[in-house]
Structure formats: structure tokens, C-alpha cells
Amino acid sequence: MSEFPVHRPVGRRTFVLGTAAAAGTAALAGPLAQSASAATFGWSDDGSNYVVDTGASLVFKVSKTNGDLTSLVYKGTQYQGYGGKNSHIESGLGTSTVSIKQSGTTILISVAYGTLKHYYAARSGENNVYLWTNKADDSVSATRYILRVNAGKFLNDEPDSYTYAPTTIEAQDVFAKSDGQTRSKHYAKARVIDYNYVGWTTGSVGLYIVRSNHEKASGGPFYRSLLRHQSADGGGLYEILYYGENQTEAQRFGLQGPYVIAFTDGGAPSSALYPGTLTTSWADSLGISGYVPASGRGKVAGVGITGRNTAHPYTVGLANSAAQYWGTARSSDGYFSIGGVLPGTYTLTVFKGELAVYTSSVSVSAGGTTTLNSIAIPSSNDPSNASAIWRINDWNGTPSGFKNADLMTYAHPSDARASSWTGNVIVGSGTETSSFPCYLWKDVNSGIIVYFKLTAAQAAAAHTLRIGVTTAYANGRPQVVVNDTWTSAVPSPPTQPSTRSLTVGSYRGNNYTFTYNVPASAWLTDTSAYNTLKIYVASGSGSTSFLSAGTSIDAIDLLS
């Protein structure tokens, strides 16, 4: 992962996705610095909106009727206004109770709509808007905050979420350009763990949303969701509070935030705003519903993790029905530290890449640190440790390394940049991984053939074939045929998300390993001949083409 933000330049306008590792360079923006004009800090009422002047270069308005952000003026320029719509929770709330109060150098606007509570806060001298959203139950549909930005402010044809493309190819939200490249608001490339902020810069003005810690979101550290999009009407930046597409967990309820709308002079937002770094002791006494201060939280620290494969990154996650957290294990020894955790008992999971290889239980108390002794991952927990006659790709919970895998996080499978989804594979060729497609569909490439040879001793024995998958669409699962003489039973489908996945930039579902006990009678006794393994996609669900039943592959091996 790069130390610096990822930039996609078009002239002086650039889309920016802030990586989770972005560090000291962010200080160039200085959005926390006090302005010389801080004396203007305050608020007023224009009859329809509460008007907040941060005392820096930012003035914003919030509707007194429904809590929409109706104006966002930075250095005299209006940025709010995509398609004539406001910025708001979901598609906007109905009539709400909206109030405002000032506490010293902080102004808080509170919005109440049924059981939903939403907040905007401003700090004197800062070009930031801090936001919190408390969704207490499912009586209100609130899964995102969308910041709608005027057309032309950060125009950029490079991001794959750019939706001007003229031809609709799927579900009114996936489009194709004349050159065959595809575009969709779903195509973000990044997992939650990969970024701290998302936004745009012209080189002299930057506008970003810095994400929250996602403790009340769902899907874990590797979840992919909407981050931004652009169209002829303008652009949208998102903070996803809960997104149901390709979701692996139930919705969590409670306060999420703060997430931050941040303006800069063109640089990245200050690292002081990043999740896990941002301190908001100034908000402790504001009366925000569901707010838990730092003193009411705890920490988990592990002295190390043994049994790791150092060729892969390791992540430690904490999750229960109320909250989720994660941290990166240090590559040298596996040390990890996860702070800001709400009190409770959590399932601790160690991930090799995105593959769970260890679980345990851990309890966290307010104000305390739970210190764990070195975690030893049992060798049998990592499928890569099993002795194999041959293996295609390494087991890490992702299709990374397979054909088209990288492209599929930001493009539709029909994209002109994709290599052919068909083509057979020869074990021992040196290209068996790169030539094997990352996804298999019933209507596209079912029946792909893997060729391999066995020694006389190997051919005389039964063997276990394993196929690991990361998600599936429409209950797609692999059924295999060996040498056209032995056919496996159709396996039962594991639990997977029921929505689209493979066509909207996500392979993340529930990792599952299918095993097939192949008898010795299935193998060829001629050691100079290639055995054939045909992998079909079985399912009676799905429609056609790339929306037929399909699955994403993690690894395939034949055990010795």
C-alpha cells in the first residue's frame, strides 16, 4: 500500500482517495489551523436555514425544516448543489426538528427525525464540518450521507465512478463508454481498511469526506462500498453508514461518527482528522445521542502473532452485534493495537490477507487495556500449509493473482480492458494462476479445464480436491468432472450475500472451501498423459451472461 494518497490527474483537477497509510504529507493542508478571521465565528438564522460561519473560510447552511445541508461556501465559492439537490442523509429526511446551540468555540446543529438523530458541528477557525448520525433502529432508511457537489468544480474523466457514459449495461447504475470501458458509482477500488478520506482537488482547493471509524457499520475491514461518483450534474462523496449490497453482516445500530467534510488549500486533509487519530473531547459535553467519550472506551493489544506467512499482510478484527474494529498486525512480529473500543465481549479474528485463520474471544472494559499473549495460529488453520500435489494461487481469501482480478474491483466483467474469461489452464506451465479467471459464471465460462499430470504413485491413490471461493452470486458453486469419467455431487450452497457482487466491484462475501474426495479410479494411469479437471458452475438461479450464477475463486489445489 502506498504511503501517499492515490492521485488521478487531469490537468490540475485530481480525484483523491486517501490511503489508510497516508501520513505526514497531509499536514500540508492544515485544515485545523486557526484563521486570523476567527472573530467572525458564529451563527445566524436567515428564516429558512441556520447559517454557520466557522471564522475561517467556510460558511454553511442547514435547513431548519429537514436538516439538509443547503449551502457550502468556501472562500466565496458555492460547492453545494449537485443536480439542484441538497446534501443529506440518504435521499433526504422529511420534516424534522432542527435546533442549534453554541458552546464556546463549538456550534452544534441537531436534527431529529423519528428515532434518527443527526448532527453537524463547527469549530472556530476550522474549515471542517463534523457530522454524526445515530440510527437507532430500522424504522428510518438511513444508510449513507451524500455530499452533493456542483458540476464543474472538480471535473475529472479518469475515475471509474464517472457516470457520463452513454450506454446503460446493467441495472441503471453500470454504464459503458464508446471505447468499451465501464463506469459505475460502485467502482471504488478501495476496501474500508485502505482509505481514510475520499474527495477531489484542483491543486488549489481540496474537498473531502474523512470517514468515521465505522464502528457501527457492517461488513468488516475488507468491505467495499460507494465512495464517490461524478456525472454531468456534478459529483457525490459518500459516507456509507450501512450498505446492503454484498453485505455479510446484519445492520448495526447506534451513533456513527464523527465523519468530516473538510476543505483544504489543495492538499490532503490533516491526518489529525483520520479515524483512530481524531480526538473530540470538545464534543464530550454536547449531548450527542449515543456519544461515548474516550474515557468510556478501552483497548486491545497483542504482543505478537506466530505461525504467520510473512508474504501476506495480517489484520486483526474485533466484532460483535453492536460494533466492529480492526488493526494491522506488524509485519516483523505480529504486534497489534486496537483502541477506542466500546466495552463488551468480541470475537477476535486474525486474517491472513482476507482469510480468517484464527478466532478467539476477548473482553474490553472502559478505560482499560486488554493485553493478549502471543497468538499462535495452528498450522492446520492455514490451508496453504497442507501438502499439495499442485496448487493454483495461494490461499489468502481473495482472487488476487487470478486473471482480471485487479480490474474487477473497478470495472464490469464486460469491460474492454478485461482479458478473455475463457481459456484452459495447464498446471506446471508457470502461468496457471495468471491464466485462470478470477470469476466463473454458469453462462460465461463454466466448464473451464485444468490439465495436470500425476506420477504413478499419485495416480494409484485417492486425493482431496479443494476449491476455495470468496463469494457467490445466485448460489453459484463449483461442480467438478475428472477425466470425463468421475463427476462430483452438486455441493450445497454456503451462505452468501443475495445481492449483486461480481458485477459491482466486489468479491468479498463469506470465504468457503469446497472439498471433493476423488477416488483413485478417476485418475489416468498413463503418467505421460494429462488428467483433466473440468470446473462447472452449478445453480438453477441467476439470469444470463454476467448475471448468471457465478462465484469468485480464492485457490484450487489437489492434496497429496
N, C-alpha and C positions, 0 to 999 in steps of 0.2 A: 504494500500500500504506500502510495506516495506521501512524502512529508508535507507536500504543498497542495493547495486547492487545485482541482482539475479545471482548466480553462479551455473554452472552445471559442477562439477569436473569429470575429467577422468585422473587419475594420477595427474600430475602437470599442465595439459592443461585444460583450462576452457573457455567456451563461456560466455561472459558477456553482459547482457543487462542492461544499466544504467537506473534505475527508475527516474521518474521526481522528486522524493523526496530525491534522493541521495545527501548527504550533505558533512559535514566536512571531512569524510574519504577520499574524493577524493584528498585532499591536499597531501596525501602520495606520489602521482605520481610526482608532481612538474614539469610538462612539461613547465611551464612558467619561471622557474628559469634560470638565466643566466649561461652559461657554462664558465669554465675557459679558453676554447679554442676559445672564441668568436672572437678573432683576425683573424680567418680564414674565417669569414663571407664574402661571395661574390659570384660572378657567372663567368662562362666561357662558351665558345662555342666550342663544340667538332666537329663541322661540321654538324652534324645531329640533335643535341639537345642543348638546353640551360641547363647547369649544375649548380645547385644551392647548395652551401654549407651553411647550416644555422649557422655554427660556433658552433654548439653543437655536436650532434652525428648523424645528419641526412644529407644525400646528396641525392638530387633527380634530375631527368632529365625530361624535357618536349620536345617533338618532335617539331622541327621548321617547320615541314611540315603540321601536322594536330592537334597539341595541345594535343596529348595523353601524359599521364604520363608513361614514358617508363622505369623508374628505380626508386627504392625506397630503399635506403641502410641505414640501421640503425645499428650503431656500427659494421660496416663492413659486415653485412649480408644483402643479397638481398631479399626483401619481394615481390617485384612486379613480376608478371609473370604467373598468373593462365592460364593454358592451352596454354601457348605461346602467350597470348593476353595481350594487354596493358590495363591500367586503363583509363577511358574516359567517356565523355558524351554519353549517350545512347549506341549504338554499335560502336561508333567512328565517328568523323566528316571526311569529305573529305578534300581536300586541303584547308588550311586556311591561313590567315595572322597572323603570330605569332611574337610578339615583346617582348622586355624585357627592364626594366629600374630599376635603383636603386635610392632610395630616402633616404639617410642617413642609418638608420638601417632596412629599408624595401626594399625588392626586389619584383617587380610585373611583372608577365608574362601575357600578354594579347593575347587572341585568338579570332579572328573574322571569322565567317563562315556565310556568308549571313547576315541575321538580328540577328543571335545569337552571343552574346558576352560571353566569358568565361574567368575566371581569376584564377591564382594561386599566392599566396603571401607567402613570408617567412619573418620572423623576426629574427634579430640577437640573437643567443643564445637560440632559441626555437626549440624543436623537433616537430614542427607543420607545416602543410601546410594548409593555409587558402584558401578557394575556394568560388567564386561567379559565378552564371550563370544567364544571362539575356536573357530570351526567349521573344522576342518582339511580336511574332505572331505565327500562326501555320504553317508557311512555312518550318520550320525545326522541325523534330521529335526529341525532346529532353525532355525526361520525367524522367531521372534519371542520377546520376553519380554512376558508379560502380568502386569500388576499388578491383582489382583482386590480390589475394594473393597466393604466391607459395604453392604448395602442401606440406603437412608435417609440416608446420610451427606451425599450431595451430590445429592439427588433433583432432577431437572430435566427437564421435559417438552418443552423447547424444542429441544435438539439433534436433528438429523435422524438421528443414530445411535441414538436412543432406540428400543428394540425391544419395548415392551409391546404394540405394535399387534396387534390380534386376528386379522387375516387374512393368511395367507401367500400371496404372489402369485408368488414365484419362488425356486426352489432352496433353500427352507427358511432363507433368510437375507435376504429382502426382504419387507417387510410393509406393509400398508395400514391406516390408521385409518378410523374410520367416516366421517370428513369427506373421505375420498379422498386425504389426504396420505400419502406413503410414508415408510418408515423402514428403515434398514439400517445395520449396523456399517460398511459400505463408504462411507457418505456423510460424508466428512470435509471437503469443500470445498478443503482446502489441498494444495498441492504441497509437496514436501520443502523447497524453497527458501523457502517462505512462513512457516515456523514454526520456533521454537527449542524450544518446550515445549508440552505439552498437559496439561490437567488441569481441576480444579474448585476452586471456593472458596465458602465460606459467608459470606464477609466477615470472619470471624474466624479461620478455618482454611483454608489452601490446600494441596492435594496435587497434585503434578505429576510427570510424567516429562520431564526435559530430554533431548532427543535427542542422540545422538552425532554425529560429523561425517559418518557414513555412507560413510566411505572404502572399506569393504569391502561395502557394499550394492550394489544394481544398479538401473538404470533412470534414473540421472541426476538433475539438479536439479528436473525437472518431474514426477517420478513421484508418483502418488497411491496411498495405501495406507491400511490401517486405522490409526486414531489412538485411538479410544475408542468405547465403547458403553455403554448403560445398559439394564437390564431389571428385571423385578420382583425378581430375585435380588440385584441390586447393579450394580456398574459395572466396566468394564475399561479400563485405559490400556495402550497398546502402545508398544513399541519394535520396529519391524519390522527384522529382520536380513536377511531375504530373503523376498520375496513373489512368487509365481509368476504371480499373476493380472495379465493385460495387461502382461506383462513383455517388455521389448525387448532385454534383455541376458542373457547366461549368468550363472550364480551365481558370485560371487567368494568366495574362502575366506580365512580369516585372522582376526585379532583385530579385533573391533569394540568401540568404547568409548573412554572411559567414557561411559555414559549414566547419568542420575542420578535417583533417587527423592528428591524434595525436598518437605519440609514448610515452610510459612510461617505467619505470623500473619494470612493472608488476602490478602496482596499477591502480586505475581508473584515467581517465583524470581529470585534475584540474577543479573544479567547476567554476573557472573563465572563462572557455570556454563555459559554458552552455548557451543555448538560454535564453534571458532575463537577463543574467548576463554579458555576454561578451561585453566589450566596445572596439570599434575600431576607436577611434579618430585619430589614426595614419593613417587610410585609408581615412580620410576626403578629403585630397588634392591629391589623387592618380589618379583621373579622371576616376573612375569606372562608366560605363554607368548605369544610373538609381539609383545611390547611393544617399541615403538621410541620412545625419548625424543626430545625436541625437537632435541637435538644431532645426531640421525641423520636429520633431515628437511631439506628445502630449500624454496625459494620461487620462484615465477614472478611477474614484474611486467612489465606492458606500459605504455609511456609514453602510448599512446593508440590509438584506432581511428578511421580516416577512412572516409568512404563510408557513414556511418550515416544512418538516417532517425530523426531525434530525436523523432518522435512515438511511437516504440516503445522499450521498455527493451531493453538488450543484456546478455547473460550470456556469460561465457567459461567453458568447461568443459575439464577435463583428464580423460582416461580411457585406461586400458589394461586388460588382462585381470586385473590384480591390484588396481587401486584407481581411485577416481574422486574428483574435486574440482571446485569451481566458485567463481566470484566474480562480482560485479556490476560491469559497466563504468560508470564515472562518466558521468553524463548530459552534462556540459559538454564533455568531450574524449575519453571512452572509456578513460581510465586504469583499470587493474585490478591487483589484487594478490591472489595466492592462496598462502597459507602452509601450513605443516605437511604438506608433500607428501613422500611416500616416494620415495626415489631411483628413477630409471627413466626410460624414454622414453615419452612420452604423445602421444596425438592431441589437439591443441588445437582446439577448435571454438568459433566465435563464433556466438551465436544472436541473431537479431532476433526478439524475443518468444520463441517456441519453435521457430523455423525456422532450421536451420543455414544460414549464408550464407558461411562461411569455415572452412577447416580447414588445419592445418599440423602439423608435428611439433616437439616440444620435449623437451629432456632436463633432468633435475633431479638434482643431486648433494647429498649430505648436507652440511649446514652452509653451502650456497651459495645465491646468488640468481641465477636466470637472468633477465636483463633483455632484453626484446624491444623492438626499434624499433617505431615506429608501424605498426600493421597497417592495410593498405589493402584494403577489401572491394571487389573488382571489381564494377562496375555490373551486369554480366550475372549475378552471383551472386544478386542480389535480384530475384525475379520481378516485384515491384512496379514496377521501373524499365522494364519493357517497355512500349512504347506500345500502348494498347488502345483499341478502339472503345468497349467498355464493360467494366466490372469490377464484380463483386458481392463486396463485402468486400475488405479489404486483406490481402495475404499476410503472415501472421505465425506460421504453424504451429499456430494454434488456431482453433476455430469461434467465438470471441468476436465478438459483434455480430450473429450469426445468431439467429433465433427460438429461444427456450428454452435458449440456450447456457449462460447463467449458472446456471439452475436445474438443469441436468443434472449438475453437479458435486456435488449433494447431494439428488437425487431420482430416482425411477424415471420413465421416459418416460410411464408411465400416470398419473402424479400429477395430481391435480385442479388443481393450480396451473399446469400446462403449457397453453400455447395450442395450438390445433389444429395437428396435424402436417401437415395438408393445406392446400391453397390455392396459387394460382398467383401469379406474380411478373411485374411489368412494369418493365423497365429504363427509367429516367428518371422514375419516379414519386416518387423520393426515399425510398421505403420498401423498395426492392428487397432490401437486406440484412436489415433487421429482420423482413421478411415471409418470408424464405427459411429453411426449417427447418435447424437445425444438423446433424441426422442424417437419413439416408434409409434406409428399410428396404424390402425386396422385398415384404413383406406388409402394409405400413402406408401408405406414401406414394410408392412407385415410380411414375414417370411424371409427376412434377411438371413444370409447363410454365413456361418463361421466355419472355415476349413482348418483342420488341425490333424497332426499325426500323433500316434501313440507307439511306444515300444511294445514288444511282445509281452513283457511283464505287465505293463499298464493295460493292454488290451485284454488281458486274462482276468481282470478284476472289475468289480462294480465300483462306481465312483459317484460322488455327490457333485452335482452341478448347482452353482449358486448364481442368482441374478438379483442384484440389489437395485431398488428403484427409490426415487426421491419424492415422487408424487404420481398421480394418475388422473386422467380425465375420463369421465363416463365409465368408470370401473374397468378401464383397460388394464390387462395384466398378461404376462407372458405365458404362453404355452409352447412347449418345445417338441421337436421331432428330431431324432438321431438316426442318421443314415437311411432315412425314409422307411425304417422298419419298426422303430420304437417311438411311441407317442405318449407324452405325459398326460395325466389327467388335467382338466382345466382347474387351476387353483381358485380358491375362494378369494374375492377381492378384499384387501385390507381396507381399513378406514382411511379415507382420503377426502379432501375438500370436494364439494359437489359443484363448485363454480368453475369457470374457465381458469386455466393456469398456463398451459404451454403456449398459448397464442397471445398472452398479455404480459410476457416478460418474466414469468416466474416458474421455476422448477421446484420451489420449496413447498413440500407437503409433509407427509409423515414417512420417514425412511422405513423401508421394509425389505426383508430378504426372502426371496422365493427359493426353496430348495427342491431339487429333483433327484431322486435316487435312481440312477441309470444302471441297469444290470449289465453284467459282462457280455451277455449275448448280443447287446446292441452294438458293440464295437467291431470294427473291421480287424480281421486277423492279419491282413497284409500290411506290414509295417511301412511299406513304401507308399501306400495309398493314403489319401486324405479322408479322414472322417468328416462328416458334415453335421453341423448343428443348425437347424432352422428355427428361428425365433418368430413366433406369430403373436399377434395381439388378439386376445380373446375378449369379447364382450358383445352383448346384444344391445348396448346403449350407444349414444352418440349419434351424430348425423353423418356428414360426408367430409372428405378431404381432411383438413387440419382440425376440424371439429368432430371427426370420428373418434372413437375410443382410442386413447393413447397413454403413453407412460414415459417418464424420464428415467434414464439409466444412470446408476452410480458406478457399478463394476460388475464384471462377469468372470467367474473362474470355475475351473474343474479341479476338485481337490484330489490330492494323491492319497 
